[in-house]
Structure formats: structure tokens, C-alpha cells
Amino acid sequence: MYNIRTNVLINQEMQATLEYLAKAKKKTRAEIIRQLIVAAKPKGKEVNTKVEALANIRRLRKNINTKGVDYKKLVEDGRKY
């Protein structure tokens, strides 16, 4: 399901090419544009910032030493402010 709308300004030549491709492939202009975007995506490169961010957080957490941390004291100190 698509839930993001965008507007793209194109010239008359691009418009004519887009119309030609849409008619030739019997698809909407939007479908042609989506296919071109997917085709332009680098192979093997995942474009998902949420997944990348989570992976980075997990990687960084491995280097944190939490032994000896009194979480109860931290929470109590945080409630003072």
C-alpha cells in the first residue's frame, strides 16, 4: 500500500515519454514511475533507515558495560528532577 504522495515537475519531452511508456505497457504513469524507482535502487543495498538504526543501536549496546550499575538508584535520582 502506498501512503506517501509526491509531486514531480517534468518537461514536455519527459511527459511524452511517460505517456508512451504507460500506453505501451498498459500501466498507469504512477506504476511506470514506481517501477523506474525500484529499478534504480542499488542491488543489495537495503534502504530502510529504521532497520539500520536498530542494528546500529544493537551494535553500540554490545560495547556498554552495565555491570555494577544500580538502576533503582538511577531511577530514584531521576525522579528528583
Sequence and secondary structure as in RCSB ss.txt:
>XXXX:A:sequence
MYNIRTNVLINQEMQATLEYLAKAKKKTRAEIIRQLIVAAKPKGKEVNTKVEALANIRRLRKNINTKGVDYKKLV
EDGRKY
>XXXX:A:secstr
           HHHHHHHHHHHHHHT  HHHHHHHHHHHHS TT    HHHHHHHHHHHHHTT   TT  HHHHH
HHHHT 
